[in-house]
Amino acid sequence: MVKYNKAVVVGHFVVSFDNVVNGFLAVVMAPLFFGATNDPIIQLLSSYAAYAALFISGPIGAVTFGRMGDIMGRKKALLISIMGIGVPVVSIGILPTYSTIGIAAPLILISLRLVQGVFKGAEFAGVLIHNHETGNNKTSSSANVVSIGCFGGCVAAVTCWMVLHESMPVWAWRIPFIVGGLLAFGTFCLRIRIPETDDYIRILSKQKISRTPIKDLMRHHRMETISGIAVGATYTTFAYSSMIFGNRLFQQAGYTASQSMLFSMCDLLWISISISICGKIADRIGVLRQIKYGTIILMITAVPVCSLISGQLTLVRIYAYMIIVSFLGALLASCFAAYVLKLFPPTCRYSGFSVTDSLGAIIGGFTPFMMLLFSSLCGSNIGCAIWLYIVTLPTFILVSIMHKIAERRGLFNAKKATA
């Protein structure tokens, strides 16, 4: 029976809550922090670019906290990373807007998101690694942790819907950020007593701790790192094309910001369910198979799915787009952790996971920006398919190569997933 350490897993709930709040409120914050221009498209592009700052700084955290997790232990990295997320989130909640402090407002906002991004990837890696190294090493186990994070996104969507209701004061958008910071502090308090993982204790007792885990990745695990980045980029791209860009579609169709949050909550709930379902499928057919054939399905369906939102936008068409895209993304999202954790040995696992996740997230984090850009250039939302192809095609090629390497090295059982 799977036993999750609640103090660890709740961290992913909190990170996802904060991440979704940043993404969903980007539309609301655009005129407040980027008021130097009156063009709503430029404001929104600027706000999405600021949101992408969450991911740009991820590699710094990956190198720093990946090394810390591999050398000093999983627990210490988890304690520091959760507080590194909470402080910037609270700060955004109390940050003055452009009308108050001018150009300093967007600059400080971007800086806070860069700081938050440093810790975000390390937190996600730490949660999945701690779960994996305490005996929960089935694909469905990791998928369920990711699913819990999506549920955190659902709670964030409900919170955003509540604060954007017409009866709420104009400053109410700040509440979710403050709540997210308090949740992070509470998680830190819970984690003080968590145990170190079995794998780390084992390599520590055998004096096999690597002092240069990043160098080990570059020397011995280059292909594993590149393929992990590609898979991470693809699943985050499809996730954000549904929940973040999808939120924009509702508003493009004429729904209020508050209504859009409520509609998006349903999509996040579906993503959470889809990831759990796809995790169980991967337990049966294997991680490698699901990722490889999943990318083929993604490429085949990109244009037909985007055609749903290329004409007149209705609630049914938007939901159909989001339901399909969410499930397609879940095919890879459910496997990402199990895939990457199996590729790297315990001596450089924290660094390997952090690097692949953070670099993949940079690509995925630009999805709302790139989809809006391609849609504007094409004069139709069918342009979104261009971005989906740009991300998915290289992933298919890299995973196909890694599939052969992994089977030759015996990293996976091709018939049944053991990751």
Secondary structure, DSSP 8 states (H G I E B T S, - for coil): -----HHHHHHHHHHHHHHHHHHHTHHHHHHHH-TT---HHHHHHHHHHHHHHHHHTHHHHHHHHHHHHHHT-HHHHHHHHHHHHHHHHHHHHT---HHHHTTHHHHHHHHHHHHHHHHHHHHHHHHHHHHHTTT--SHHHHHHHHHHHHHHHHHHHHHHHHHTSTTS-GGGGGHHHHHHHHHHHHHHHHHTT----HHHHHHHHTT---S-HHHHHHHH-HHHHHHHHHHHHHHHHHHHHHHHHHHHHHHHTT--HHHHHHHHHHHHHHHHHHHHHHHHHHHHH-HHHHHHHHHHHHHHHHHHHHHTTTSS--HHHHHHHHHHHHHHHHHHHHHHHHHHHHHS-GGGHHHHHHHHHHHHHHHHHTHHHHHHHHHHHHTSGGGHHHHHHHHHHHHHHHHHHHHHHHHHHT-S-SSS---
